[in-house]
């Protein structure tokens, strides 16, 4: 099993991390550092900031919009009945969000998770 969680480093800064039973803990998402925009290795002041950082990473890199057959629910933005959903591909604690085609945008997804 793989665990994702905010981790308090020895320098009293937080980063979002991943660990499995067979591997050491590693930083994930934007917290891995690097030269690309958004990536950093300076940590966060709080665990909530680390969690928000990882959620931003998921929304930017793994967001997909799908139609789920059989169950219409009301769009989280306009309450139109729809089978549309926004979700994160792969392992994620971010819940899927009911979004009609008009509101299937990263901004509407982020505002409703």
Rosetta silent file (secondary structure, phi, psi, omega in degrees, C-alpha in Angstrom):
SEQUENCE: XXXXXXXXXXXXXXXXXXXXXXXXXXXXXXXXXXXXXXXXXXXXXXXXXXXXXXXXXXXXXXXXXXXXXXXXXXXXXXXXXXXXXXXXXXXXXXXXXXXXXXXXXXXXXXXXX
SCORE:     score description
SCORE:     0.000 S_00000001
   1 L     0.000  145.043  179.250    0.000    0.000    0.000 S_00000001
   2 E  -108.186  136.660 -179.331    1.161    3.524   -0.754 S_00000001
   3 E  -116.347  134.148  174.612    0.632    6.385    1.688 S_00000001
   4 E  -114.815  133.047 -175.629    0.530   10.085    0.801 S_00000001
   5 E  -165.668  156.312  172.547    0.842   12.578    3.654 S_00000001
   6 E   -75.036  140.135 -175.325    2.343   15.904    4.760 S_00000001
   7 E  -125.063  131.206  177.042    5.716   15.349    6.441 S_00000001
   8 E   -87.503  113.276 -178.135    7.453   17.619    8.965 S_00000001
   9 L   -77.499  170.580  179.588   11.121   17.812    7.991 S_00000001
  10 L   -64.145  -24.377  178.663   14.012   18.327   10.419 S_00000001
  11 L   -86.453   13.233  178.735   14.161   22.021    9.453 S_00000001
  12 L    66.401   23.010  173.712   10.550   22.446   10.743 S_00000001
  13 L  -109.679  152.054 -177.643    9.185   22.898    7.208 S_00000001
  14 E  -102.592  146.494  170.658    6.470   20.684    5.711 S_00000001
  15 E  -140.900  154.585  177.183    6.465   18.845    2.378 S_00000001
  16 E   -85.707  135.024 -170.244    3.998   16.462    0.811 S_00000001
  17 E  -133.089  167.845  177.991    5.385   12.943    0.730 S_00000001
  18 E  -136.681  142.705  175.704    4.783    9.393   -0.406 S_00000001
  19 E  -149.938  139.659  172.483    5.856    6.128    1.158 S_00000001
  20 E  -116.932  170.080 -178.580    5.175    2.487    0.451 S_00000001
  21 L   -61.853  -26.747 -175.045    5.975   -0.524    2.610 S_00000001
  22 L  -104.883    5.933 -175.985    8.993   -1.330    0.453 S_00000001
  23 L  -138.975  157.330  175.976   10.429    2.160   -0.095 S_00000001
  24 L   -73.808  160.334  177.468   11.697    5.159    1.811 S_00000001
  25 L   -66.070  137.825  176.082    9.648    8.334    2.080 S_00000001
  26 E  -135.564  149.285  173.874   10.080   10.749   -0.829 S_00000001
  27 E   -68.656  148.107  179.676    8.707   14.202   -1.567 S_00000001
  28 L  -133.210  167.241  178.740    6.045   14.250   -4.289 S_00000001
  29 H    68.575 -146.864  179.769    4.300   16.788   -6.484 S_00000001
  30 H   -65.585  -20.133 -176.754    5.738   20.288   -6.644 S_00000001
  31 H   -72.532   -4.551 -179.680    7.654   19.582   -3.390 S_00000001
  32 H   -74.236  -13.673 -178.203   10.231   17.422   -5.208 S_00000001
  33 L    84.662 -175.099 -179.669   12.132   20.537   -6.265 S_00000001
  34 L   120.747  175.987 -174.692   13.673   21.183   -9.637 S_00000001
  35 L   -90.203  -13.926 -178.094   13.981   23.967  -12.153 S_00000001
  36 L   -68.927  148.565  179.706   10.486   23.800  -13.650 S_00000001
  37 L   -57.489  136.116  178.783    8.034   26.558  -12.662 S_00000001
  38 L    94.393  -28.080 -179.178    6.071   25.759   -9.517 S_00000001
  39 L   -79.203  144.432 -176.596    8.481   23.102   -8.261 S_00000001
  40 L  -155.491  162.320  175.865   10.347   23.878   -5.040 S_00000001
  41 L  -131.856   18.061 -177.843   12.298   22.244   -2.240 S_00000001
  42 L   -91.916    0.677  176.219   11.995   24.929    0.440 S_00000001
  43 L    74.618 -174.690 -178.213    8.987   23.341    2.168 S_00000001
  44 E  -129.935  157.461 -179.063    5.866   24.944    3.614 S_00000001
  45 L   -72.340  -29.787 -176.884    5.063   26.669    6.895 S_00000001
  46 L  -135.750  162.633  176.130    2.138   24.337    7.691 S_00000001
  47 H   -67.201  -33.229  177.402    0.868   20.875    6.843 S_00000001
  48 H   -62.569  -39.323  177.423   -2.244   22.483    5.304 S_00000001
  49 H   -64.242  -39.795  178.082   -0.025   24.438    2.900 S_00000001
  50 H   -63.787  -41.537  178.092    1.759   21.209    1.918 S_00000001
  51 H   -64.082  -43.384  179.219   -1.609   19.505    1.273 S_00000001
  52 H   -64.171  -36.269  177.831   -2.829   22.461   -0.815 S_00000001
  53 H   -62.152  -45.293 -178.993    0.422   22.374   -2.804 S_00000001
  54 H   -67.946  -38.038  177.753   -0.080   18.710   -3.670 S_00000001
  55 H   -63.723  -39.503  175.739   -3.716   19.270   -4.590 S_00000001
  56 H   -60.884  -41.167  177.528   -2.615   22.080   -6.943 S_00000001
  57 H   -60.785  -47.764  179.703   -0.116   19.671   -8.488 S_00000001
  58 H   -59.717  -44.449 -178.702   -2.812   17.024   -9.009 S_00000001
  59 H   -64.311  -33.458 -178.738   -5.189   19.539  -10.586 S_00000001
  60 H   -80.544  -26.522 -171.403   -2.457   20.764  -12.943 S_00000001
  61 H  -117.204  -19.577 -172.897   -1.115   17.364  -13.990 S_00000001
  62 L  -132.808   13.770 -179.427   -3.739   14.633  -13.550 S_00000001
  63 E   -74.601  134.554  173.966   -7.171   16.242  -13.930 S_00000001
  64 E  -139.121  153.108  176.955   -9.574   14.558  -16.333 S_00000001
  65 E  -115.595  132.685 -175.651  -13.232   15.045  -17.173 S_00000001
  66 E  -135.852  163.070  171.716  -15.423   12.019  -17.835 S_00000001
  67 E  -107.075  122.349  177.434  -19.050   11.068  -18.371 S_00000001
  68 L   -97.771  122.692 -176.170  -20.301    8.445  -15.915 S_00000001
  69 L   -74.732  144.681  169.788  -23.128    6.407  -17.363 S_00000001
  70 L    93.575  -22.070 -175.829  -26.341    5.777  -15.518 S_00000001
  71 L  -131.586  110.513  175.898  -26.316    8.400  -12.783 S_00000001
  72 L   -92.871  131.968  175.479  -27.248   12.016  -13.321 S_00000001
  73 E  -130.303  169.495 -178.263  -26.427   14.418  -10.519 S_00000001
  74 E   -85.008  135.682  177.664  -26.556   18.192  -10.279 S_00000001
  75 L   -55.964  137.373 -178.881  -23.541   20.201  -11.401 S_00000001
  76 L   -66.178  -18.029 -177.685  -21.664   21.675   -8.420 S_00000001
  77 L   -98.712  -52.612 -171.930  -21.680   25.106  -10.103 S_00000001
  78 L  -113.935   -4.413  179.279  -25.031   25.584  -11.870 S_00000001
  79 L    67.832   15.745  172.226  -27.110   22.623  -10.625 S_00000001
  80 L   -69.736  139.788  178.202  -27.832   21.398  -14.169 S_00000001
  81 E   -71.185  132.510 -174.764  -28.407   17.630  -14.225 S_00000001
  82 E  -154.907  160.171  171.128  -25.391   15.912  -15.756 S_00000001
  83 L  -103.635    3.833 -178.001  -23.362   12.718  -15.899 S_00000001
  84 E   -74.258  143.890  178.004  -20.141   14.760  -16.117 S_00000001
  85 E  -140.513  146.460  167.864  -17.429   14.428  -13.485 S_00000001
  86 E  -105.919  136.075  179.876  -14.053   15.944  -12.836 S_00000001
  87 E  -152.455  165.943  178.114  -11.548   13.600  -11.214 S_00000001
  88 E  -100.387  128.823  177.123   -7.859   12.995  -10.672 S_00000001
  89 L   -66.281  145.831  174.531   -6.294   10.056  -12.546 S_00000001
  90 L    82.455 -157.958 -179.247   -4.541    7.439  -10.415 S_00000001
  91 L   -77.497  121.331  179.961   -4.315    7.326   -6.626 S_00000001
  92 L  -153.560  144.603  172.795   -5.819   10.466   -5.145 S_00000001
  93 L   -90.222   -6.118  178.767   -7.628   11.576   -2.044 S_00000001
  94 L   -73.437  122.705 -178.595   -9.284   14.343   -4.057 S_00000001
  95 L   -71.137  156.523  172.949  -12.951   13.419   -4.528 S_00000001
  96 L   -71.380  154.658 -177.747  -14.614   13.497   -7.925 S_00000001
  97 E  -126.462  133.521  177.619  -16.797   16.548   -8.551 S_00000001
  98 E   -75.655  118.897 -179.421  -20.031   16.632  -10.543 S_00000001
  99 L  -139.858  128.725  175.540  -19.538   19.170  -13.349 S_00000001
 100 L   -71.343  165.046 -178.279  -21.611   19.750  -16.480 S_00000001
 101 H   -54.419  -35.901  179.918  -19.709   20.192  -19.774 S_00000001
 102 H   -64.528  -31.476 -175.764  -19.865   24.002  -19.457 S_00000001
 103 H  -106.448   16.784  176.742  -18.155   23.904  -16.059 S_00000001
 104 L   -84.077   75.508  179.264  -15.548   21.244  -16.759 S_00000001
 105 L  -130.228  155.092  176.091  -12.620   23.576  -16.183 S_00000001
 106 H   -57.704  -37.964  179.720   -9.637   23.395  -13.815 S_00000001
 107 H   -65.162  -43.361  178.879  -10.882   26.523  -12.011 S_00000001
 108 H   -68.805  -35.411  176.288  -14.373   25.100  -11.387 S_00000001
 109 H   -63.219  -49.059 -179.023  -12.858   21.811  -10.270 S_00000001
 110 H   -61.642  -35.173 -178.273  -10.495   23.560   -7.834 S_00000001
 111 H   -73.322  -14.512 -174.263  -13.307   25.697   -6.437 S_00000001
 112 L  -119.626   10.645  175.215  -15.398   22.621   -5.615 S_00000001
 113 L   -96.764    0.000    0.000  -12.964   20.117   -4.088 S_00000001
